[in-house]
Amino acid sequence: MIIVVLQARASSSRLPGKVLKPILGKPMLHHQIERIQRARMPARLILATSRNPDDDAVASIGHNAGVDVYRGSLEDVLDRFYHAAEPFAPSHVVRLTGDCPLADPSIIDAVTRFAVEGEYDYASNTIRPTFPDGLDVEVATFQALQAAWKEATTKSDREHVMPFLHRQPDRFKLGNYENTQDLSALRWTVDEPADFTFVESIYEALYPANPAFDSAAVLSHLGKNPALASLNSGFVRNEGFKSE
């Protein structure tokens, strides 16, 4: 079984409560869950949030969307992530973070298929990024994830889940899934107010006509509205990693 574990929390230093912010009447996180559920490779989606009362609203979004919800440690994200996956005894776990409301199910499937068919312990489209920031997909075997959970000791490894694996290419078989063109300069994630304005604009333009709009539709819209991409172009990719 292949599962997705989606990390999300309400606390965020740069944009507090971002996953709860409404876009067209639904929380941003709810939109992302709907997009992830269109992926075909994973059999199940688990929302992993913290036990903190601040994340009661996050858990409610997951329950309302009809997905499994696991609540664990706020700070030890690796422990939370591992225990969210453990009951399902999956072969592979896909890691996504709740600040990516433009997540593309076809890219989730492509990276997952690449990981499985290549027999990689860890594969992603982020080791050498070629996709827009915000379309990140990481896939690990459960065996590799378990090794990280047991052995990782640094604060950074516990907070960011996967670095323990991709820092050890001699031990773990790593794979990088690359786009046909380098779009890594584009920023489609939400960490700053300008990011949310960008994503909200995309949804307002595309969602009413097609709730299942894909990355190609976003690129087409940006081509017609080039000023939109400059709204949030001044931020560093993966600043502080993604710990949501």
N, C-alpha and C positions, 0 to 999 in steps of 0.2 A: 504494500500500500504506500502511496505517495500522499503526503499531507502538506498543507500550507500552515505555517504559524505566522500570524500577523501580530506584530508588536505594536501596542498603542498605549499611550498614557495621556492624561490631561495636563500634567505639569510639563512646561517647556520654558526654558530660560528666555528664548528670543521671541516666541509668540505663544504665551500661555493659553491653554484651552483650544489650540488650533484644530484638533481633531473634532471638536464639538461645534465649531463655527458653521453656521448654515450656508449652504449653497442651494439656491432654488428650493428652499423650504426643507431640505434634508441636511443633517450633519455631514460634514466633509467625510468623516470616517464611514458613514453609511454608503455614500457614493462609492468609495473605494472597495468596500466589501462587495457591493453589487458587481463591480467590474471584475474582481478576482473570481467570483463565483462563475463567471463565464469561461474560465480556463478549463480545459478538458483533461489534462494529465493528472492533476491532483484529485484525490477522491474525497477529500475533506478539508475544511477550513476551520482553524481554531484561532480565536482572538485571545491573545495573551496580554493581560493588563495586570496592574498591581492590586494588592489588598487594601491600599490606602482609600479612605472614604472619598478622596478627591476623584477617584476613578470609578465610583459607583455609576456615574453617567456614561462612562466608556463601556462598562459591562452591559448596561442597559441597551446601548446601541447594538451590541452583538446579539443579545437575546432577542431584541426586536427584529433583527435581520435573520434570525433563525439559525445562527451558527453556534458552535460550541464555544464556551468562554472559560478560560482558566485564569485564576488570579493568584499571583505569587509575589515574589520580592520586587520592590521598586528599584533598588540599587543593583542587585545581583541579577542582571537581565539574562545571563547565560543559564542560571538556575531556573528562572521563570520559564525561559524558552524550552529547556530540556524537559521539565516536568509537564509542560503543556503537551509535548509530543509523546512522552513515554507511554501513557496508557494505550496508545493506538499501535504500538510496536511497528512503526512504519519502516519501509526499506530506505526511503529518502524523505528529507524534510526540506521544504522550500521556506526560506526566510524572507519576509517582506516587512516593511515598516509603515506605520500609519500616517506618515507625512507625504505619501505619494498618491494623491487622488486621481492621477492620470495613468495609473498602472494599466498595462496593456495585457489582456489575457493571452493573446497570441505570442507575445514575447515570454510570458511566464511559461507557456507550453514549450516554446522553442528551447529555452535554456534548460528546462527540466528534461526534455528529450535528449538534449546534448549531454547532460550529466549522466543519465541512465545508460544511453547507448555507448558512451565513451568509458563507462565503468570508472568514473572519477570519484574520489573520496569527497572532493569539494570542487564545484564548478560555479561560475558566475559570469555575469557580463560586466564586472567591475574591476577585475585585476588590472586590465588595461581598458579603461572605459572608452566605448565608442557610441553608446546610446545616450540620449539626454539624461541628465541628472534627474532622478525621479522615476525612471523605468528600471531601477536596480532589481536584480533577481539573484539570490544566492541559493544554492542547492548543496546539501551535504547528505552523505549516508548517515543513517542513525548511529551506526557503529562509530563513525568519525566524530559525530556530535557527542556521543557518550564519552569518548576519550577526552574531548575538550572539557566537558563538564567535570570529569574526574580529576583532570590534571592541571587545568588553567588556574593560576594563582594571582596574577596581576590584576589590579583594578580595571585596567583598560580591557583586558581579555574577558573579564566577567561582565563588563558593561556592554561590550560591542559584539559578543557572541562568537563570531567567526574568525577573527584574526589569528587565534591559536592554530587554526588549520592552515590558512594560506601563507603563514610565515614559515611553514616547514615543508617546503617542496621535496626535500629528501625523504620525508616520512610519509607524506600524503600525496596521492596522485591528484594534481590540480589541472583544471581546464578553464580556459577563458573563451566565452562565446562572443564573437565580434559581429558588429553590424556591417552591412555592405558599404556604408559610408560613415565617416566619423562625425557624429552629431553631439559629441561630448561637451561642447561649449554651450549647448542649450540647457536651460535650467527649468525643470518642471516639478521640482519638489517644493515643499512648503515649510520654511523655517523662519521667514521674515514676513512682515506685513505686505511688502511688495510682491512676495511670492503668492500670497493668498489672493491679492488683487489680480494677478496674472491668471491663476487657475480659475477664479470666479468668472473672469472675462471669457475664458475658453468654454466653460460650461454654459454660460448664458448664450453664447453664439452657436454652440453645436448640440447641446443636450436636448433642447425642445424638439428638434427635427429627428434626432437619432440618439436615444439614450446610450446606445452601444457604440458610439463614435470611437474610432481607433486612432492610433498614432499618425497614420497617414492623413486623416482628416485634420488633426491638429497642425501638422506640418503645412498642409494646404492652406489652412486659415492663416497661419503665420506668414506664409508667402504673400497673401493678399493684404496682410496687416503687419508689415515689418516693424512698426513702432512698438507693437505689443511685446515682442521678444526683448526689447530693451528695458522694459519695466523693472526687471530683476536680474539684469545681466552682470551686475557688479559684485556679486558674492562668490566666495571661494567654494568649490565643490567639496562636499563631505567635510565641511569645517566641524571638527570635533567628532567625526564619524556620525553614524545614525544609531541612536540608542533608544528610539521610541519603542 
